[in-house]
Amino acid sequence: MIDAETSAAVRNNADWCAAVLRSHGLGYTFGPRVWRSAGPTPPYYPEAITLRPDATPADVLGKQAVKDSFAALDLAPHGYTELFAARWIHRPATAAAGATTERVTTAAALAEWQRAWHGRDDEPPDVFRPALLDDPSVTVHAVRDGDRFVGGFVLNRTGAVAGLSNLFAVDPDDRPVVWSSVPGGRPLVGYESGDDLEHAGAAGFRATGALRVWLREA
């Protein structure tokens, strides 16, 4: 049986992907078992997300990138390779005790935030567009420690929960500071892997269900 926290995280993540597509003027559909984009998606975003553990390969075939939200599909026989595996995470409502966060509200500030999120000298990919700032379900946050910009994250709301995504630190040593700065006025969900899963645990998150992302071979 799938726990309620995992189910909430899955739906919230699909809502986040839908918000990103809306900001690009792209379409999508929520089906009974799968969320599907109408066409190609922005960089790093899936074209299909399973919403139920009983989704089948037939529900997602033909899509380039698939988020297998319950790690229940074997897409290898269909020409896909596993890109990465992760765990959904959940934290009850709590109080933040870290650095100061500022809401990003202008196109110029979002461009600066996106360059820092990208973390390299070349131009960042076209992911976060100004239209996203007008979405009432989404807030983009910059984290400051005094006068120093140390990182950021995005929150998107689905019902009673908020989803945490795209968390980054300008200096990797500041990742615990950024994690501890995520506000806790409502339950939080998301997914992480590797070192960030450990940082999430230190910030009060509990790992729940497993997920995989599959990429169709060219």
C-alpha positions in Angstrom: 0.0 0.0 0.0 1.3 3.5 -0.9 1.5 5.8 2.1 -0.3 9.2 2.1 2.9 11.2 2.2 4.2 9.5 -1.0 0.9 10.0 -2.8 0.9 13.7 -1.8 4.4 14.1 -3.1 3.7 12.5 -6.4 0.7 14.7 -7.1 2.5 17.8 -6.0 5.4 17.0 -8.3 3.1 16.6 -11.2 1.5 20.0 -10.3 5.0 21.6 -10.3 5.8 20.2 -13.7 2.5 21.4 -15.0 3.3 24.9 -13.6 6.6 25.0 -15.4 4.9 23.9 -18.7 2.3 26.6 -18.2 5.0 29.2 -17.9 6.3 28.1 -21.3 2.9 28.1 -22.9 3.0 24.3 -23.2 0.1 21.9 -22.7 -0.3 18.7 -20.6 -3.0 16.3 -19.4 -3.8 14.6 -16.1 -5.1 11.1 -16.8 -6.3 8.5 -14.3 -2.8 6.9 -14.0 -0.4 9.3 -15.8 0.4 12.9 -16.3 1.6 13.6 -19.8 3.0 16.6 -21.6 1.6 17.5 -25.0 5.0 17.6 -26.5 8.7 18.2 -25.6 9.3 19.8 -22.2 11.9 22.3 -20.9 15.3 20.9 -19.9 15.3 18.4 -16.9 11.5 18.0 -17.0 9.8 14.7 -17.7 7.2 14.2 -20.5 5.3 11.6 -18.4 4.8 11.1 -14.7 3.0 8.0 -13.2 0.3 9.0 -10.7 -0.6 5.6 -9.6 1.4 2.4 -8.9 -0.8 0.5 -11.4 0.4 2.5 -14.4 1.7 0.4 -17.2 4.4 0.8 -19.8 1.7 1.4 -22.4 0.7 4.5 -20.5 4.1 6.2 -21.0 5.6 4.7 -24.1 6.6 7.3 -26.7 7.6 9.8 -24.2 11.3 10.8 -24.0 11.7 11.1 -20.2 9.4 9.3 -17.7 9.2 9.7 -14.0 8.3 6.3 -12.6 6.9 7.7 -9.4 6.6 4.3 -7.6 9.6 2.6 -9.1 7.1 0.1 -10.4 7.9 0.0 -14.2 10.5 -1.9 -16.1 11.0 0.2 -19.2 14.4 -1.3 -20.2 12.7 -3.8 -22.7 11.1 -0.8 -24.4 14.4 1.0 -25.1 14.7 3.1 -22.0 17.6 3.4 -19.5 17.4 4.4 -15.9 18.7 7.9 -15.5 18.6 8.0 -11.7 16.8 6.7 -8.6 15.6 8.8 -5.7 13.3 8.8 -2.7 10.3 11.0 -2.0 10.6 13.0 1.2 8.1 14.5 3.7 8.4 16.8 6.7 5.5 17.8 9.0 4.8 21.5 9.5 7.5 23.0 11.6 9.4 26.3 12.1 12.4 27.3 10.0 15.6 28.2 12.0 18.1 29.0 9.3 19.1 32.1 7.2 16.8 34.7 5.8 14.7 34.0 2.7 13.5 36.5 0.2 10.8 35.9 -2.4 11.9 36.4 -5.9 9.4 38.7 -7.6 11.0 40.3 -10.7 12.3 39.0 -14.0 15.7 40.5 -13.3 15.9 38.8 -9.9 14.7 35.5 -11.4 17.5 35.7 -14.0 20.1 36.2 -11.3 18.6 33.3 -9.3 18.6 31.1 -12.3 22.3 31.8 -13.1 23.2 30.9 -9.5 21.1 27.8 -9.7 22.9 26.8 -12.9 26.2 27.2 -11.1 28.4 27.6 -14.2 29.7 30.5 -16.3 27.8 29.5 -19.4 24.3 30.6 -20.1 21.7 28.6 -18.0 19.1 26.5 -19.8 15.7 28.0 -20.5 13.7 26.6 -17.5 12.4 29.3 -15.2 10.5 32.0 -17.1 9.1 35.2 -15.6 5.5 33.9 -16.1 6.2 31.4 -13.3 6.3 34.3 -10.9 2.6 35.1 -11.7 1.5 31.6 -10.8 -0.3 31.8 -7.4 0.7 28.2 -6.5 4.5 28.9 -6.9 7.0 30.9 -4.9 10.7 31.2 -5.8 13.0 31.9 -2.8 16.5 33.3 -2.4 18.4 32.5 0.8 20.7 35.1 2.4 23.1 34.8 5.3 23.5 38.4 6.3 24.4 40.2 3.1 25.6 37.1 1.4 23.4 35.3 -1.2 23.9 31.6 -0.4 21.3 29.7 -2.4 17.6 29.2 -3.1 14.7 26.9 -3.7 11.2 26.7 -5.1 7.9 25.9 -3.3 4.7 25.0 -5.0 1.4 24.3 -3.2 -1.0 21.4 -3.7 -3.9 21.5 -1.2 -2.4 21.4 2.3 1.1 20.6 1.3 4.0 22.5 -0.4 6.5 20.9 -2.6 10.2 21.7 -2.3 12.3 21.6 -5.5 15.4 23.0 -7.2 17.2 23.7 -3.9 20.8 24.8 -4.4 23.7 26.5 -2.6 26.2 28.7 -4.3 28.9 27.2 -2.1 28.3 23.4 -1.5 29.4 24.0 2.2 26.2 26.2 2.6 23.8 23.4 1.7 22.9 22.7 5.3 22.1 26.5 5.7 19.8 26.5 2.7 18.0 23.3 3.9 17.5 24.7 7.4 16.0 27.9 5.8 13.1 26.2 4.1 9.9 27.5 5.8 7.7 25.0 7.6 4.3 26.6 7.9 2.7 23.6 6.2 3.8 20.0 5.5 6.5 19.8 2.8 7.2 17.1 0.2 9.7 16.6 -2.6 12.3 14.1 -3.7 16.1 13.8 -3.3 19.0 11.4 -3.7 22.6 11.1 -2.7 24.1 13.7 -0.3 20.9 15.9 -0.5 18.9 13.0 0.9 21.2 13.2 4.0 20.8 17.0 4.2 17.1 16.6 4.0 17.2 14.1 6.9 19.2 16.5 8.9 16.6 19.2 8.2 13.7 17.0 9.5 12.6 15.3 6.4 11.8 11.6 6.3 12.3 9.4 3.2 9.2 7.7 2.0 8.7 5.9 -1.3 11.1 5.2 -4.1 11.1 6.6 -7.6 13.0 6.3 -10.8 13.5 8.4 -13.9 13.8 6.7 -17.3 15.2 8.1 -20.5 14.5 6.7 -23.9 17.6 5.9 -25.8 18.1 7.9 -29.0 
